[in-house]
Amino acid sequence: MKSACIAAAALSLAALSAVAAGKDPVAFSHNDWEIVCDNTRTCRAAGYQVDRGDSAPVSMLITRAAGPATPIEIQLQLGGESDVKGAVRLKVGKASISGLQGSDSELDAGQVRTILPELLKSDEAAVTAGGGRKWALSLAGLNAVLLKMDEAQGRVGTPGALVRRGSNPESSVLPSVPMPVVHTITPPKKHPGDDALAARIFPSLNLSDAQSLCNSTDKVDATSVQVDRLSDSKVLLSLGCDVGAYNSTSLLWIANDKPPYAPVAIDASGDFDGKDASVTSTMKTRGIGDCMSVETWHFNGKDFVRTSTTMDSMCRGFPGGAWSLPRYVSRIVGAASTTPSKP
């Protein structure tokens, strides 16, 4: 358990090391709400039910891109019920919205305008569905995280601020930051003799990280190492590593495919996908698996470059997390054209 927490903390610190326009990405939580702003200055605030064992899982996501007069998007997700069908009703203070459908709903612009003012001055939002099913969304902490959103996007004191409005011009609001562009390559097919490379390169590997991070390295030998082709002259070596009671990853090295092999350990860790030359690390930050952190790197022909990081800290009973809360995003060009649909 201790090793798993260390690994998760290390991943979180790595995520926070990503910078956008000279600024650290924002990650903040208060009471039952949390907020993450990524390197484009798009901010996502997520709130949940009160953290009690008898509370049905419910979550709201408030998303806003950077820039003057950008719209506010609100989504609602219900957990603990796999068959929520028909009309769902959301009531906050004096405002009520009917006609939402299913366990995952997105409010339209009119509904957002109706509900947002009441969210900011209420303690709880009630959600009901057919059959007498009920959920209680806590609003404790909402104002604090939305103020953090305004601060991160430079909206405090402007008419478009969510919490602390003023008469400063909308033109003073910080603009969106373009996503970094990462050019990737398609790895070639396996070369004859690649299966023998593990035994040849293994004696050159520095296993100090494996000894300090992995549960056990007593039986590590060349047969424990997987070799994948990166280019006509470079290969990737992967060593499986169990971390804690419920997490595992792979330690990675890039090496020449001919002497001198000169293997170099890389910052990326996780599972390699030869289809798009990517490495993805997925870690459970809680044993029950409702909080996950995911970090991805892509090979650009020389090294692995971080291309995305997502991590949420509350989750509150949603397997894998209720939402994806990116801390770092990029635009991928080349072999892996998986550009996000939203900034």
Wavefront OBJ file of the C-alpha trace (Angstrom):
o trace
v 0.000 0.000 0.000
v 2.830 2.402 0.916
v 4.608 1.708 -2.394
v 1.384 2.357 -4.312
v 0.927 5.702 -2.583
v 4.544 6.649 -3.368
v 4.024 5.773 -7.033
v 0.785 7.739 -7.217
v 2.403 10.730 -5.532
v 5.315 10.550 -7.965
v 2.926 10.530 -10.893
v 1.045 13.490 -9.448
v 4.284 15.448 -9.051
v 5.243 14.597 -12.623
v 1.887 15.869 -13.818
v 2.281 19.105 -11.895
v 5.722 19.640 -13.456
v 4.078 20.275 -16.829
v 3.951 23.973 -17.577
v 1.890 26.121 -19.888
v 3.006 29.602 -20.854
v 5.292 29.623 -17.828
v 2.509 28.760 -15.370
v 1.919 25.608 -13.363
v -1.406 23.896 -14.105
v -4.057 24.454 -11.434
v -5.234 21.613 -9.199
v -7.296 22.480 -6.125
v -10.006 20.929 -3.971
v -12.268 22.212 -1.203
v -14.906 20.240 0.682
v -16.850 18.232 -1.940
v -15.511 19.951 -5.076
v -12.260 19.860 -7.010
v -10.905 21.744 -10.009
v -8.200 21.037 -12.571
v -7.103 23.525 -15.228
v -4.941 22.086 -18.001
v -2.079 23.682 -19.927
v -4.481 25.361 -22.381
v -6.209 27.085 -19.422
v -9.372 25.040 -19.900
v -10.775 24.424 -16.419
v -12.983 21.609 -15.189
v -14.661 21.665 -11.775
v -16.234 18.467 -10.430
v -18.470 18.095 -7.393
v -19.876 15.033 -5.649
v -22.189 13.818 -2.931
v -21.121 14.150 0.706
v -18.476 11.510 1.411
v -20.575 9.062 3.419
v -21.026 5.369 2.834
v -24.806 5.668 2.525
v -24.795 8.447 -0.123
v -25.660 7.481 -3.695
v -22.903 8.591 -6.117
v -23.718 11.756 -8.079
v -21.383 14.214 -9.779
v -21.561 17.493 -11.681
v -18.877 18.738 -14.075
v -18.551 22.440 -14.906
v -16.234 23.131 -17.847
v -15.046 26.431 -19.246
v -12.398 27.145 -21.868
v -10.181 30.202 -21.515
v -10.788 33.470 -23.330
v -13.306 36.341 -23.186
v -17.023 35.503 -23.017
v -16.568 31.750 -23.333
v -19.653 29.638 -22.531
v -20.077 27.427 -19.472
v -20.841 23.733 -19.927
v -22.490 21.621 -17.233
v -22.845 17.834 -17.176
v -24.546 15.625 -14.589
v -23.719 11.995 -13.896
v -25.551 9.538 -11.651
v -23.864 6.502 -10.137
v -25.054 3.445 -8.293
v -27.840 2.879 -10.819
v -27.157 1.013 -14.063
v -30.677 1.374 -15.437
v -31.556 5.065 -15.029
v -33.981 5.605 -17.888
v -36.542 8.246 -18.626
v -36.791 11.732 -17.166
v -34.359 12.978 -14.534
v -35.109 16.158 -12.564
v -32.541 18.543 -11.091
v -33.661 21.031 -8.433
v -31.432 23.707 -6.877
v -32.884 26.474 -4.723
v -35.671 28.139 -6.713
v -34.594 26.607 -10.031
v -35.766 23.279 -11.401
v -34.871 21.464 -14.613
v -36.899 18.532 -15.876
v -36.465 16.299 -18.873
v -32.824 15.300 -18.409
v -32.319 11.791 -19.715
v -30.475 8.805 -18.282
v -27.503 8.606 -15.931
v -25.309 11.005 -17.935
v -26.840 14.308 -19.058
v -25.529 17.537 -20.557
v -27.448 20.735 -19.870
v -28.206 23.049 -22.772
v -27.328 26.754 -22.705
v -30.747 27.792 -21.393
v -30.644 25.238 -18.598
v -27.154 26.401 -17.615
v -28.390 29.997 -17.347
v -31.305 28.842 -15.215
v -29.406 26.670 -12.787
v -26.030 28.403 -12.376
v -27.115 31.329 -10.154
v -28.869 28.922 -7.774
v -25.840 26.624 -7.636
v -23.729 29.515 -6.395
v -26.003 30.315 -3.440
v -27.272 26.886 -2.373
v -25.899 24.126 -0.151
v -27.247 21.131 -2.056
v -28.812 20.102 -5.353
v -31.476 17.405 -5.425
v -31.726 14.916 -8.289
v -34.701 12.616 -8.692
v -35.695 9.931 -11.207
v -38.523 7.466 -11.681
v -39.240 4.922 -8.995
v -38.494 7.360 -6.210
v -34.737 7.291 -6.768
v -32.882 10.236 -5.238
v -29.391 11.714 -5.228
v -28.041 14.667 -3.216
v -25.235 16.689 -4.832
v -23.253 18.669 -2.265
v -22.427 22.256 -3.230
v -20.004 22.744 -0.345
v -16.796 24.061 -1.866
v -18.318 25.057 -5.210
v -17.788 28.796 -4.788
v -14.167 28.272 -3.754
v -13.293 26.169 -6.795
v -15.148 28.476 -9.197
v -13.245 31.429 -7.767
v -10.073 29.442 -8.457
v -11.342 28.948 -12.029
v -11.875 32.696 -12.412
v -8.379 33.375 -11.068
v -6.730 30.836 -13.374
v -8.453 32.344 -16.420
v -7.961 35.983 -15.403
v -11.692 36.679 -15.022
v -11.811 38.105 -11.495
v -13.368 41.554 -11.653
v -14.835 41.112 -15.147
v -18.540 40.808 -16.095
v -17.994 37.177 -17.115
v -16.545 36.052 -13.783
v -18.501 33.315 -12.043
v -17.923 34.397 -8.447
v -16.297 37.824 -8.123
v -17.644 40.017 -10.923
v -16.677 43.580 -11.741
v -16.438 46.149 -14.511
v -13.022 45.275 -15.897
v -13.229 44.721 -19.671
v -13.681 41.193 -20.993
v -10.672 41.862 -23.213
v -8.499 41.593 -20.089
v -9.380 37.896 -19.709
v -6.463 35.556 -20.410
v -6.600 33.847 -23.823
v -6.520 30.119 -24.423
v -3.035 28.643 -24.812
v -2.537 26.491 -27.939
v -1.913 22.825 -27.310
v 1.718 21.749 -27.812
v 2.221 19.806 -31.038
v 3.974 16.431 -30.846
v 5.106 14.743 -34.060
v 5.201 10.962 -33.814
v 6.534 8.180 -35.992
v 5.316 4.695 -36.844
v 7.734 2.050 -35.491
v 9.032 -0.431 -38.076
v 8.275 -4.126 -37.902
v 10.438 -6.436 -35.818
v 13.882 -7.095 -37.299
v 15.426 -10.556 -37.566
v 17.366 -11.195 -34.374
v 15.307 -8.860 -32.179
v 14.266 -11.784 -29.984
v 17.881 -12.264 -28.940
v 18.474 -8.640 -27.971
v 17.138 -8.945 -24.423
v 19.864 -11.388 -23.431
v 22.546 -9.244 -25.076
v 21.475 -5.912 -23.592
v 20.382 -7.088 -20.137
v 23.898 -7.066 -18.580
v 24.146 -3.348 -19.431
v 20.922 -2.346 -17.659
v 21.090 -0.299 -14.477
v 18.496 -1.948 -12.237
v 18.790 0.433 -9.281
v 15.343 1.916 -9.959
v 13.829 -1.557 -10.175
v 15.358 -2.494 -6.842
v 13.982 0.620 -5.127
v 10.536 0.836 -6.782
v 9.431 -2.727 -7.517
v 8.088 -5.160 -4.954
v 10.652 -7.833 -5.804
v 13.596 -7.992 -8.181
v 15.117 -11.219 -6.849
v 14.353 -13.211 -9.992
v 14.878 -10.550 -12.652
v 16.886 -11.772 -15.615
v 16.903 -11.379 -19.390
v 13.705 -13.412 -19.705
v 11.911 -10.716 -17.667
v 12.658 -8.087 -20.302
v 10.549 -7.389 -23.394
v 12.080 -5.777 -26.474
v 10.092 -3.656 -28.956
v 11.354 -1.986 -32.085
v 11.270 1.852 -32.091
v 13.272 2.626 -35.241
v 15.740 0.959 -37.566
v 18.473 1.446 -34.957
v 16.697 1.860 -31.596
v 14.719 -0.558 -29.409
v 12.681 -0.205 -26.234
v 13.287 -2.529 -23.292
v 10.456 -3.055 -20.781
v 10.736 -4.609 -17.328
v 7.502 -5.386 -15.483
v 7.275 -3.899 -11.994
v 4.629 -4.636 -9.356
v 4.004 -1.605 -7.153
v 2.010 -2.058 -3.964
v -0.957 -4.371 -3.659
v -2.906 -3.336 -6.776
v -0.665 -1.377 -9.169
v 1.858 -2.472 -11.752
v 3.904 -0.689 -14.388
v 6.961 -1.227 -16.584
v 10.369 0.398 -16.276
v 11.727 1.390 -19.684
v 15.053 1.900 -21.439
v 15.947 3.005 -24.971
v 18.977 1.208 -26.405
v 20.888 0.793 -29.630
v 20.203 -2.476 -31.421
v 23.948 -3.006 -31.992
v 26.960 -2.612 -29.697
v 27.498 -0.380 -27.883
v 23.924 -0.907 -26.700
v 24.137 2.010 -24.215
v 20.662 1.596 -22.661
v 19.260 4.804 -21.156
v 16.409 4.772 -18.626
v 13.565 7.126 -19.589
v 11.046 9.065 -17.501
v 8.102 7.346 -19.190
v 6.782 4.180 -17.571
v 3.926 1.838 -18.367
v 2.664 -0.258 -21.270
v 4.046 0.220 -24.772
v 1.722 0.250 -27.803
v 3.594 -0.297 -31.053
v 0.653 0.873 -33.159
v 1.152 4.519 -32.223
v 4.537 4.399 -30.450
v 2.984 5.332 -27.117
v 3.547 4.406 -23.499
v 0.652 4.665 -21.049
v 0.791 4.425 -17.278
v -2.488 3.785 -15.470
v -2.471 3.825 -11.692
v -5.212 3.306 -9.151
v -4.872 6.000 -6.516
v -7.341 4.141 -4.288
v -7.558 0.390 -3.902
v -11.241 0.254 -4.825
v -10.318 1.612 -8.258
v -12.620 4.619 -8.373
v -9.726 7.088 -8.655
v -7.285 6.652 -11.517
v -4.301 8.567 -12.832
v -3.310 8.134 -16.469
v -0.212 9.499 -18.163
v 0.784 8.974 -21.806
v 3.978 9.581 -23.753
v 4.651 9.255 -27.520
v 7.908 8.522 -29.315
v 8.979 11.369 -31.599
v 11.866 9.541 -33.257
v 14.369 10.457 -30.577
v 12.693 10.284 -27.180
v 9.339 9.770 -25.481
v 7.471 13.045 -24.966
v 4.634 13.461 -22.494
v 1.391 14.006 -24.419
v -1.358 13.750 -21.792
v -1.925 13.562 -18.058
v -5.255 13.080 -16.286
v -5.859 12.630 -12.596
v -8.792 13.119 -10.259
v -8.602 12.975 -6.483
v -12.173 12.462 -5.237
v -14.148 10.072 -7.505
v -16.567 9.175 -4.697
v -17.689 5.747 -5.837
v -17.516 6.092 -9.636
v -15.411 3.211 -11.020
v -12.440 4.718 -12.837
v -13.622 8.193 -11.859
v -16.702 10.119 -12.898
v -14.853 12.386 -15.330
v -11.590 12.795 -17.173
v -9.811 15.796 -15.640
v -6.833 16.551 -17.904
v -3.853 18.359 -16.455
v -1.855 18.239 -19.653
v -3.039 17.879 -23.259
v -1.296 18.042 -26.631
v -2.036 17.795 -30.335
v -0.538 14.662 -31.815
v 0.521 14.679 -35.442
v 1.721 11.639 -37.355
v 1.219 8.013 -36.481
v -1.160 8.769 -33.596
v -3.741 11.316 -34.677
v -5.800 11.257 -31.455
v -6.305 14.979 -30.944
v -8.946 15.713 -28.256
v -12.218 17.044 -29.604
v -12.172 19.881 -27.057
v -9.258 22.010 -25.852
l 1 2 3 4 5 6 7 8 9 10 11 12 13 14 15 16 17 18 19 20 21 22 23 24 25 26 27 28 29 30 31 32 33 34 35 36 37 38 39 40 41 42 43 44 45 46 47 48 49 50 51 52 53 54 55 56 57 58 59 60 61 62 63 64 65 66 67 68 69 70 71 72 73 74 75 76 77 78 79 80 81 82 83 84 85 86 87 88 89 90 91 92 93 94 95 96 97 98 99 100 101 102 103 104 105 106 107 108 109 110 111 112 113 114 115 116 117 118 119 120 121 122 123 124 125 126 127 128 129 130 131 132 133 134 135 136 137 138 139 140 141 142 143 144 145 146 147 148 149 150 151 152 153 154 155 156 157 158 159 160 161 162 163 164 165 166 167 168 169 170 171 172 173 174 175 176 177 178 179 180 181 182 183 184 185 186 187 188 189 190 191 192 193 194 195 196 197 198 199 200 201 202 203 204 205 206 207 208 209 210 211 212 213 214 215 216 217 218 219 220 221 222 223 224 225 226 227 228 229 230 231 232 233 234 235 236 237 238 239 240 241 242 243 244 245 246 247 248 249 250 251 252 253 254 255 256 257 258 259 260 261 262 263 264 265 266 267 268 269 270 271 272 273 274 275 276 277 278 279 280 281 282 283 284 285 286 287 288 289 290 291 292 293 294 295 296 297 298 299 300 301 302 303 304 305 306 307 308 309 310 311 312 313 314 315 316 317 318 319 320 321 322 323 324 325 326 327 328 329 330 331 332 333 334 335 336 337 338 339 340 341 342 343
